[in-house]
Amino acid sequence: MFLQSTFLKYTKIPLACLLISLVLYASFAYDLVRTEPTKLILLYLSLFVVAYILKKSGGFNFGFLVLASVLVRLIFLPAVPNLSQDFYRFIWDGQMLGVGFNPYLTTPDFQMDLGIMSNFPNQVELYNGMGKLSSSHYTNYPPINQILFYIGNLFPGQSITSSVIGMRLLIIAADIGTLWFGKKLLENLKLPPSRIWFYVLNPFIVIEFTGNLHFEGVMIFFLVWSLYLLQSGKWKWAAVMLACSISVKLIPLMFLPIFFWWFTKEKSQRIPDLKKLFVFYSIVLITTVILFLPFFSIEFIDNYTQTVGLWFSNFEFNASIYYLAREIGYLITGYNEIKIIGKILPIIAILIILYLSFFRKNNNLPTLAKSILLAFTCYLFLSTTVHPWYISTLVVLCLFTDYRYPIVWSIVIVLSYLSYISIGTADKSEKLWIVALEYAIVFGVFIYEVILNKRLKI
């Protein structure tokens, strides 16, 4: 009856848009190869067009939004991700836990040199699928992520597809949780709850999380839950949820200084309540340490810090300011100076974060969300590596602010998949003109909204 009453309230246009979306997502999931750039971009943009028409014609009905969100995600359920191979490593790490091994202590290369384990399903297929870059490095996924990899592998069956289904169900559940707490937080802030639509039915979010199995969706779920609890005055539980978010992906660690002024509610207060602030930070850090403890060893620390450090000094993809600095380095020295530039740019990002932390009074949720949004944006602008799914945090945070440039970025980010594809060839080098096009649009909208203080209407 609930399904029937929900759908009957809608006109033919929204229902037709939902049906077309399901067909397009099915084509994306089962009939798309990453090396088909024309088809990729047409499907992607078509999904955004249909999503736009759906929102404009259907208004906001929470029941319909939940049903539509679940349906477009379930379309992907048995599909093997076609835009990312990271899921092979996710399954591998989960299988390592399943056979009683600490996934942080060995690389897949080392494990394969030891031989095939009889109780390690699909070991060869997983190793070949993850690629040389992943197999030669230690895992960098925090503990809750590792536990989710293990739980995903518990889904009935011994195939790669069964593991994919298990992990996909976890990500879908996290997205619905974000929908729930995101809507409640918007209502608490007296903001239109319909804004959550820009996250939960955003084709970028659906494809990157449910489609490509990236666990940023779980990190965002805990982050939004934490912000909701913080806004509700339950700051101790908010600290626990923030620690859980960190233990899925390390990204929220950089947000911690921005909470400095949160416990300053009176305008006359010149310093925050240092006792509450200390307890808040202590809960976050102690909970995070407790979650890491089952995997802890001296070798773990060495391996983990080594792997995390590689992202700043070895890897480069879809960068913006870094690529400009790299070209300057080539002109001066004739070499790629990533080792030097990769150390300088994070320092600049840290200085920006500290400025936003101590020189902006982030003692209410909209200001706090705006500062976190700007801090992480600057971090990504200065990064050597910006994979598409990294910007998902910006998409959810912008819902609680007046900025919409992350929504635009979620549309043009598809260009990053084209930047290393040559039609009909095996060349996978980045096409810098495509990267430049992507960032010309993003920086243009960012400057329009943030620096010129204009409101972009979407």
C-alpha positions in Angstrom: 0.0 0.0 0.0 2.9 2.4 0.8 4.5 1.8 -2.6 1.1 2.3 -4.3 0.1 5.5 -2.5 3.6 7.0 -3.0 3.7 6.4 -6.7 0.1 7.4 -7.3 0.8 10.9 -6.0 3.2 11.4 -8.9 2.4 12.5 -12.4 3.6 10.7 -15.5 6.7 12.8 -16.0 8.5 12.0 -12.7 7.6 8.3 -13.1 8.8 8.3 -16.7 12.0 10.0 -15.6 12.6 7.3 -12.9 12.0 4.6 -15.5 14.4 6.2 -17.9 17.0 6.6 -15.2 16.7 2.9 -14.4 17.3 2.0 -18.0 20.3 4.4 -18.3 21.8 3.0 -15.1 21.3 -0.5 -16.3 23.2 0.4 -19.5 25.9 2.0 -17.5 26.3 -1.0 -15.2 26.1 -3.9 -17.8 26.8 -2.4 -21.2 29.6 0.0 -20.8 33.4 -0.4 -21.1 35.6 2.3 -19.7 37.5 2.6 -23.0 34.2 3.8 -24.7 34.5 7.5 -24.0 31.7 8.7 -26.2 29.2 6.2 -24.7 30.5 7.0 -21.2 30.0 10.7 -21.4 26.6 10.5 -23.2 25.2 8.1 -20.6 26.6 10.2 -17.7 25.3 13.5 -19.0 21.9 11.9 -19.9 21.6 10.7 -16.3 22.1 14.3 -15.1 19.6 15.7 -17.5 16.9 13.1 -16.5 17.7 13.7 -12.8 17.2 17.5 -13.3 13.9 17.0 -15.0 12.8 14.5 -12.3 13.6 17.1 -9.6 11.9 20.0 -11.3 8.8 18.1 -12.2 8.4 15.9 -9.1 8.9 18.3 -6.3 9.9 16.8 -2.9 8.3 13.7 -1.5 10.4 11.9 1.0 8.8 8.5 0.4 9.3 8.7 -3.3 12.9 9.9 -2.8 13.7 6.9 -0.7 12.1 4.5 -3.2 13.8 6.1 -6.1 17.2 6.1 -4.3 17.0 2.4 -3.5 15.8 1.4 -7.0 18.5 3.2 -8.9 21.1 1.5 -6.6 19.7 -2.0 -6.7 20.1 -1.9 -10.5 23.8 -2.3 -10.0 23.5 -5.1 -7.4 25.2 -8.0 -9.3 27.2 -5.8 -11.7 31.0 -6.0 -11.6 32.4 -2.4 -11.4 33.5 -1.2 -14.8 35.2 2.2 -14.1 37.5 1.2 -11.2 39.5 -1.9 -10.3 39.9 -0.9 -6.6 37.2 -3.4 -5.5 39.6 -6.3 -6.3 41.9 -5.0 -3.5 38.9 -4.5 -1.2 37.9 -8.2 -1.6 41.6 -9.2 -1.2 41.9 -7.4 2.1 38.6 -8.9 3.3 39.8 -12.4 2.3 43.0 -11.8 4.2 41.0 -11.0 7.4 38.9 -14.1 6.7 41.9 -16.4 6.7 43.2 -14.8 9.9 45.9 -12.6 8.4 46.6 -8.9 9.2 46.1 -7.2 5.8 48.4 -4.4 6.8 51.5 -6.6 7.2 52.0 -8.0 3.7 51.6 -6.9 0.1 49.7 -9.0 -2.4 53.0 -9.5 -4.3 54.6 -10.9 -1.2 51.6 -13.1 -0.5 51.5 -14.5 -4.0 55.2 -15.3 -3.8 54.4 -17.5 -0.8 52.0 -19.5 -2.9 48.2 -20.1 -3.3 46.2 -20.6 -0.1 43.5 -23.2 -0.3 41.0 -21.2 1.8 41.5 -18.0 -0.1 38.8 -17.9 -2.8 39.7 -16.4 -6.2 43.2 -15.4 -5.1 44.7 -15.4 -8.6 41.8 -13.5 -10.1 41.9 -10.9 -7.4 45.6 -10.4 -7.7 45.5 -10.0 -11.5 42.5 -7.7 -11.3 43.9 -5.2 -8.8 46.8 -4.3 -11.0 50.5 -3.9 -10.3 50.3 -0.5 -8.5 48.0 -1.9 -5.9 49.6 -5.4 -5.5 53.0 -3.9 -4.9 52.0 -1.6 -2.0 50.6 -2.2 1.5 47.0 -1.5 2.1 46.0 2.1 3.2 42.4 1.5 4.1 41.6 2.2 7.9 40.1 -0.5 10.2 36.3 0.0 9.8 36.9 -0.2 6.1 38.8 -3.5 6.6 35.9 -4.8 8.7 33.4 -3.9 6.0 35.6 -5.6 3.4 35.4 -8.8 5.6 31.6 -8.5 6.1 31.1 -8.0 2.4 32.9 -11.3 1.7 30.5 -13.1 4.1 27.7 -12.8 1.5 26.7 -16.3 0.5 28.8 -17.6 -2.4 32.5 -18.0 -3.2 32.6 -15.8 -6.3 33.9 -12.3 -6.9 30.3 -11.3 -7.8 29.0 -12.5 -4.4 31.6 -10.4 -2.6 30.7 -7.4 -4.8 27.0 -7.8 -3.8 27.9 -8.0 -0.1 29.9 -4.8 -0.2 27.4 -3.0 -2.4 24.6 -3.7 0.1 26.7 -2.1 2.8 27.3 1.0 0.7 23.6 1.3 -0.2 22.7 1.1 3.5 25.2 3.9 4.2 23.7 6.1 1.5 20.2 5.6 2.9 21.5 6.5 6.3 23.0 9.7 4.9 19.7 10.5 3.3 18.0 10.1 6.7 20.4 12.1 8.8 21.1 14.6 6.1 17.3 15.4 5.8 17.0 15.7 9.6 20.0 18.0 9.8 18.7 20.3 7.0 15.3 20.5 8.9 17.1 21.3 12.1 19.0 24.1 10.3 15.7 25.4 8.8 17.1 24.7 5.3 15.0 23.1 2.6 15.1 19.3 3.1 14.8 18.9 -0.6 18.5 19.8 -0.8 19.4 16.2 0.1 18.2 15.3 -3.4 21.4 16.8 -4.8 23.3 14.1 -2.9 21.2 10.9 -2.9 20.0 11.1 -6.5 23.1 12.7 -7.9 24.3 10.3 -10.7 27.9 10.9 -9.7 27.2 9.7 -6.1 25.2 6.7 -7.4 27.9 5.6 -9.9 31.0 6.2 -7.7 29.6 4.6 -4.5 27.1 1.9 -5.6 28.5 1.4 -9.0 32.3 1.6 -8.4 32.2 0.4 -4.8 34.0 3.3 -3.2 33.6 3.4 0.6 33.6 7.2 0.8 29.9 6.8 1.1 30.3 5.1 4.5 32.7 7.7 5.6 30.2 10.4 4.6 27.4 8.6 6.5 29.3 8.7 9.7 30.4 12.3 9.1 26.8 13.5 8.4 25.6 11.6 11.5 28.3 13.3 13.5 27.3 16.7 12.3 23.6 15.9 13.1 24.5 14.9 16.6 26.7 18.0 17.1 23.9 20.2 16.0 21.6 18.4 18.4 23.9 19.1 21.3 25.0 15.4 21.7 28.7 16.4 21.1 30.2 13.4 22.8 28.4 10.9 20.6 29.3 13.2 17.7 32.9 12.7 18.5 32.5 8.9 18.4 30.8 9.1 15.0 33.6 11.4 13.7 36.1 8.8 14.9 34.2 6.2 13.0 34.3 8.4 9.9 38.1 8.7 10.2 38.3 5.0 10.6 36.7 4.5 7.2 38.8 7.1 5.4 41.4 9.3 7.0 40.1 12.5 5.3 38.1 13.8 8.4 41.3 14.0 10.4 42.2 17.2 8.6 38.9 18.7 9.7 39.6 18.4 13.5 41.2 21.9 14.0 38.1 23.5 12.4 36.0 22.4 15.4 38.1 24.7 17.7 35.5 27.4 18.1 32.5 25.1 18.2 32.2 25.3 22.0 32.0 29.1 21.9 28.3 29.9 21.9 28.2 33.3 23.5 29.3 36.3 21.3 31.2 37.7 24.3 33.4 34.6 24.7 36.8 35.2 23.3 38.1 31.7 23.8 36.2 28.3 23.5 35.3 26.1 26.4 38.7 24.4 26.6 37.5 21.6 28.9 34.7 20.5 26.4 37.1 21.0 23.5 39.7 18.8 25.1 37.1 16.1 25.9 35.8 16.2 22.3 39.2 15.8 20.8 40.1 13.1 23.3 37.0 11.1 22.5 37.8 11.3 18.7 41.4 10.3 19.1 40.9 7.6 21.7 38.1 6.0 19.8 40.2 6.1 16.6 43.1 4.5 18.4 40.9 1.8 19.9 39.6 1.0 16.4 43.1 0.6 15.1 44.3 -1.5 18.1 43.4 -4.9 16.7 45.7 -4.4 13.8 48.5 -2.6 15.7 52.2 -3.4 15.6 55.4 -1.6 14.9 55.5 -3.1 11.4 51.9 -1.9 10.9 53.0 1.7 11.7 55.9 1.6 9.3 53.9 0.0 6.4 50.9 2.4 6.9 52.8 5.6 7.1 54.9 4.5 4.1 51.8 3.9 2.0 50.0 7.1 3.0 53.2 9.1 2.2 53.3 7.8 -1.3 50.1 9.8 -2.2 52.0 13.0 -1.7 55.3 12.1 -3.3 54.8 9.4 -5.9 51.3 9.4 -7.4 49.8 12.1 -9.7 46.4 12.1 -11.4 43.8 14.8 -12.3 45.6 17.5 -10.4 45.3 21.3 -11.0 47.7 23.6 -9.2 50.2 20.8 -8.8 50.4 20.3 -12.6 51.1 24.0 -13.1 53.8 23.8 -10.4 55.2 20.6 -12.1 55.5 22.5 -15.5 57.4 25.3 -13.8 59.7 22.7 -12.3 60.3 21.2 -15.7 61.2 24.6 -17.1 63.7 25.3 -14.2 65.3 21.9 -13.7 64.2 19.8 -16.6 62.9 17.1 -14.2 59.6 16.2 -12.5 60.0 17.7 -9.0 57.1 15.9 -7.4 59.3 14.9 -4.4 59.7 18.7 -3.6 56.4 20.0 -4.8 54.6 17.1 -3.1 56.0 18.3 0.3 55.4 22.1 -0.2 51.7 21.9 -1.4 50.5 20.0 1.7 52.1 22.6 3.9 50.2 25.3 2.1 47.0 23.3 2.5 47.7 22.9 6.3 48.2 26.7 6.6 44.8 27.3 4.9 43.1 24.8 7.2 44.7 26.5 10.2 43.5 29.9 9.0 40.0 28.6 8.6 40.2 27.0 12.0 41.4 29.9 14.1 40.4 33.0 12.2 36.8 32.0 11.5 34.5 31.5 14.4 33.0 28.1 13.4 30.5 28.0 16.3 27.4 27.1 14.3 26.8 24.3 11.8 26.4 26.3 8.6 29.7 28.2 9.3 31.4 25.0 10.3 30.3 23.2 7.2 31.4 26.1 5.0 34.9 26.1 6.6 35.2 22.3 6.2 34.0 22.6 2.6 36.5 25.3 1.7 39.4 23.6 3.6 38.9 20.3 1.7 38.4 22.1 -1.6 41.7 23.9 -1.2 43.3 20.6 -0.2 42.1 19.0 -3.4 43.2 22.0 -5.5 46.7 21.5 -4.1 46.8 17.7 -4.3 48.9 15.7 -6.6 46.1 13.1 -7.0 42.3 13.8 -7.3 40.4 10.7 -8.1 36.7 11.4 -9.0 35.3 9.9 -5.8 37.4 12.3 -3.6 35.0 15.2 -4.4 32.0 13.3 -2.9 32.6 14.9 0.5 32.3 18.3 -1.1 29.0 17.4 -2.6 27.4 16.5 0.7 28.9 19.4 2.6 27.7 22.0 0.1 24.1 21.1 1.0 24.5 22.9 4.3 25.9 26.0 2.7 25.0 28.4 -0.2 27.8 27.1 -2.4 27.0 24.8 -5.4 30.3 24.5 -7.2 30.7 20.9 -5.9 27.5 20.0 -7.8 29.0 21.4 -11.0 32.3 19.6 -10.3 30.3 16.3 -9.9 29.1 16.8 -13.4 32.4 17.7 -15.1 34.4 15.1 -13.1 33.6 12.5 -15.7 36.2 14.2 -17.8 38.9 12.8 -15.5 38.0 9.3 -16.8 38.5 10.5 -20.4 41.9 12.2 -19.7 43.8 8.9 -19.9 41.8 7.2 -22.6 42.9 7.3 -26.3 40.2 6.0 -28.6 41.4 2.8 -30.3 44.8 2.8 -28.7 46.5 1.4 -25.6 47.8 4.8 -24.6 46.6 5.6 -21.0 48.6 8.8 -20.4 46.6 11.7 -19.2 45.3 14.2 -21.7 46.2 17.5 -20.0 43.9 19.6 -22.2 40.9 17.6 -20.8 42.2 18.1 -17.3 42.5 21.8 -18.1 38.9 21.9 -19.4 37.6 20.3 -16.2 39.4 22.7 -13.9 38.6 25.8 -16.0 34.9 25.1 -15.4 35.4 24.2 -11.7 37.7 27.2 -10.9 35.4 29.5 -12.9 32.4 28.5 -10.7 34.5 28.5 -7.5 35.7 32.1 -8.2 32.1 33.2 -9.1 30.7 31.8 -5.8 33.4 32.1 -3.3 35.5 35.1 -4.3 32.8 37.2 -6.1 30.2 36.1 -3.6 27.5 35.3 -6.3 24.8 32.7 -5.7 24.8 30.0 -8.3 21.2 28.7 -8.8 20.8 25.1 -9.7 
